[in-house]
Amino acid sequence: MATAIPPPSAHLGRTQRQQRLLSNFSLAGALTHRQRVIPPKRNSLRSSRLSFSVTSAKTQVNEGEGGRTQQGKNEEEEIESPFTVLSYIRSQYNDIMVVDTPTSRVLLLDETHNVHSILYKEQILTGSYWDESATLPAVIPEGPIAILGLGGGTAAHIMLDMWPSLRLMGWEIDPILIDKARDYFGLSSLEQPNEAGGFLSVHIGDALSPSVSVPGGFAGIVVDLFSDGMVLPQLQETNTWLELEKKLMPQGRIMINCGGSNSDGSKNNRTWRNNSTIVTMSEVFGQLSWKVMATTESENYLALTGPTPDFDFWSKMVPSPLTSHVREWKPCAL
C-alpha cells in the first residue's frame, strides 16, 4: 500500500546552513525497478546514521518479493533525481530538514546529515531496518507496543499498514519534530483509529523516563534512539536495559536498532561482539538474537530479546514481503 504523504509546499530557498546539511547527504530518488538513480552532483545527499540509498533499498525489497529479473538488471538506466527542501528549522534538540523527491520524503536531523525517517510514495517497505519492526508483532503477545524514538514515524507507518489492529505508543523528545512529522509525513493519519481499531498515540518526552509505562506492561518495545549520529550513551549502560525489561509484560520482547560496528574488522567477519550496545545487552538478557543489515557503505546491527523464535513459525506469521527477513536472525552465543 502506498503511503499517503501530504503534498509539498512551495520550494524554499536554501540558506547556507541548509546547503551545508545537504552537501554530504547521498539520496537516490525517482526509482522504478528499471531505473537506478545517480544523486545530483552539486547537492548530493548522504546519511551517516544509516547509509541508505533508494537504489539498495528498492533492490532489497524487490529481491525479497521474488528477486530481480535479468531483464530488469539489463534495463537499468542512470538518471538524476531532483529534490526540494520543504522545511528547515533548528529546535532545542535537532537541525530538522524535510526533503522531497519524486518518489520519497526524507527527514534529516542534526549536522551529521542523518536519515531518521523516509516514506516512499508508491510503496510501504523501505528495504532498511525500519521494516524489521513489522516482524515483531508475530512473536509477542497481544498488547500495546512502544516505539522509543518515533522520529517521522516510518516504523509506525509500516507496522500499522501490515498489522492494522496494533495499538502503538510512540515517544519523541522533540515537539517541533513531531509537528513536522504531522505536517509532512502523515503522522496525524496514524493518530486516528483505522477500520481495524489500530492507531498510534504520540507522547512528547524522554523515551527513557520512568513515566514511559502502561499497566500490565508492553507486549513489545521498539528502540531507535540516536543523537548526533550515535546511539544514545544510556544504551551502553546495563541499568537502562534492566529498567526497560521491567516495562515488558510476560513473553514481551524488545527490538533495537543498535547502530553500526565498533570494530574496523572485515565485513566478512561480522559478529554481535562488534557492536557495543549488543554486548551491553548480553550482560542483562540471558537470551538474545542479532542480525546485521549491510549496504556497500554502512551496516546496521539489530538485536531482539527473548528466546530465538522458531523461524518456520515466524516466517509464516509475518506479511509475505518479510518472510525472508526473519531467517537472518542469529542467537548470540554467550
N, C-alpha and C positions, 0 to 999 in steps of 0.2 A: 504494500500500500504506500502511495506517495505521501509525503509529509506536507501538511498544509502550512505554508510559510507566508506570513504577512508580506504584501508587496513592498518593494523598496521605495524609499522616498527619493527626492531629488538628489542628484550627485553632489557630494560635498567636496569642496576644495581641500587639499591636503596641506596641513601645517608641516613645519619641519619635523616636529615630534612624530606625527603620523608617518611621514616619509621614512624616518629612522626605524620605526616599528616594522614597516613593510619591507625595508631594504634587504632583510635577510630571511624573509619567510618564503618558502617554496610551496606553492599550491598549484596543482593541476586542476583544470576545470573543463567544462564543455565536453564531457566524455560520453561516448557510447561504446558498445562492445567492439566497434571498428575504429575507434579513434584513440590516439594517445596524445596527451597534451604536453607541450613544452611551455613552461612558465615564461611570462614576458621578461625580456632581458633587463629592462630598466627598473622594473618593480617586481622582482622575484620574491616569493613568499616561502618561508621556512618555519618549521616547528622544532624547537629544541626539547620540549617536554615529550612530544611524540613526533617522531619522524614520520610524517604522514603525507601521502600523495594520493590523489584521486585515482591515478593510474594503478598503483599497487592495490588500493582498496577495492576498486572495481574488479580487478583481476581475481582477487581472493574471493569476492562474492560470486563471480561467475564460475570459478573453479569449484566452489562449494556447492553450486547448484547443478553440477554435471560436467563441468570442465569447459575450457575454451576450445573452439573448433580451430582446426588448422587454417581454414579459410579466414576466420576472424583474425588470426595472427598475421596472415599474409596481407590482409587488407587494412592493417593499422596505418593511420596517417597522422603525421605530426601537425598540430595546429596550435595557435596561440590563444590563450584564454583571457579575455578582458575581465576586469573586476572593478567593483565600485565600493568605496568606503561609505557605508551607510551611517555609521555613528562612531564618534570617538570622544571619550571623556575620561578624566582621571578621578578616581574615587579615593577614599581613605585607604583602600586595600589594593587597588589594581589600576593599571592603564588598560582601559576597556576599548577594544575596537571590534566593530562588526563589519565583515567584508562579504559582499555578494558577488557570486559568479554566475554564469549561465546555468549551472547545474547544482549549485550548493550555496549554503550560507555558513559562514565560519566565524567563530568567536575567538579572538586573540586576547590574551591577558599578559600583562607585565612586559618589561623590556627584553625578556628572553624570547619574544616572538612565539610564544607557546600557543598551540591549538588546544583550546579547552572544550570546545563543542563544535560539531559540524552536523548539519542536516542537509540531506540531499532532497532535491525537488521531485525526483521520479523514482526513488527507492528508499526503503527504510533502513536497510543494513548499511554499515559504514566500512566493513572489511577490517575493522580495527577493534581495540579492546572493549569499546562500548557494547559491541554485540554480545560479548560474553555474559553480560548481566542478564540477558534474556534466557540464558540456560539455567540460572539459579532457581527459579520457581519450581522446576521439575524435581529438585532434590531437597526441598524444605517443606515443613508443614504449611498448612493454610494459615494465613495471618498477615499482619502488616509488615511491609518491607521498608527499611530505612535506606535512603541514599545520602551518604555523608560527603558533601562536596557536589552540590547539584549542578553548578555551572549554568550552561544554557539549556540543560535538560535533555541532552542526547540520549542518555541511558533511559530516562523516564519515557521518552517517546517510543523507543524500541520495545521496552518492556510492556507498555500498555497496548501497543499495536499487536504484539504477539500473545499477550496474556491479558485480555481486556477487563477481566474482573479483578485485577490486582488493586490492593489498597497501598499506595506508595506515599511515603512521607519523606520529603527532601529538605535537607538543611544546607543553607548557604550563608556565609558570614557577611556578604556584601549586598546591601539592599539595592544599590544602584545597578549592580549586575543583574539582580532579579528583575528590575524594571526593564532593562534592555532585553532580557530573555522573553519577557512578556510581549514587548513591542516587536521583536524581530525573529524570535524562534518559536512562536506559537505556544509558549508555556501556559498562557491563560486557558487555552482549549483543554489542557490536561487537568486543570483545576476544577472543571465541571464534570460531574459524573457522566460516564458514557452509557450506552444502552445496556451494557453488562453490569453496570454499577461500579466500575473501576474509576479511580481518579487519583490525582496527586495533590497532597496538601503541602504547601510551601511554608517553611519556617525560617525566619531570619535569625541567625545567631551562631555561636560557636558549636560546630558539629561534635566536638569532644566534651561538651559541657555535661555535667551530671543530669541536667534537665532533659537531655535527649533520651527519652524512655517512653514506654507505653505499659499499661497494666498487662501483666502476663508475658511481656517480652516480645521482641521482634522475631518473626519467623526467619527473616534474613536481613543482613546489613551489607550494603554495597559501599565500599570505602574508596574514594577517589580524591584524596586531599594533597594538594600541591601548593607551593608558594615559591615564586621566583624560579620556576623550573625544577624545583627539588621537592621530593616527598617531605611532608611536614616532619620536623625533627622529633615530635612526640611519638611518631610511629616507629621510632628506633628505641622506644622505652617499653620494657615489659609491662610496666604498670598500666600503660594505655590499653594494651590488649587484654589484660586481666579485667579492666573495667568494662571494655566492650563485650567481653564474653558474658559478663553478668547481665547484659541487656538483652540476651537471646532467650527465647523460650526453649524448652527441651527439644532436641534434634534440630535446633536452628543452626544456621551457618553464616559465616562472613566471607564475602568475596572481595578481594583487594587488588587494586592497581598499584603495584609496588615499584613502578618506575623501571629504570634501566639497570644495567650491571654496574657493580662497584669494582669490577675487575677488568683489566686490559687483556685478558686471556683470549684465546682463539674462539671464534664463533662456533667452531666445531666441538668445543668443549664446554658448552653451556651447562650450568648446574645451578640448582637453587641456592647453593652456598655463595654464588657470585652476587647475590642481592642481600643487602644488609637488613632490609625490612623482613624478608622471609626468615633470615637467620634469627632475628629477634623473636618473631612469632613462634619459631620452632621451640623456643625455650618455655613457651606458655601452653601451646596446643600439642597434646600428645599425638594427634592425628592431623596431618596437613598435606595438601596436594599443591602442585605448582605447574605452571606452563609458561612458555615464553612465546610472544608474538613478535616476529622479527621482520624487518624490511632490510633493504640494502643499506639504509642509513642509520637505523637505530633498532632498538628492541625494547619491548615492554614485558616485564615479568608480572605474573598474576599468581595469587595464592587463594586457596579455598580451605576453610577449616572443616573439621569433621572427618569421618571415615571416607576413604576413597569410594565414590559411588560405583555401583555396578554399571559399566559402560553400555551394555546391551539395553538395560532398562532406561538409562539416562537418554541414550540416543533415540529411543522410541518415544520418549515423553516430550522432547523439545521440538519446536517447529522445524519442519524439514530442512530449511536452509542452514540450520545449525547442527545437524546430526553429526557431521564430521568433526566439529569443533570439540565435542566433549571427549573424544578419544585421544586428544592431545595432552590431557592432564596426566601427571605422574605423581605417585606418592613420594613425599620427602623421606629419604632413608635416614632416619635419625640415629 
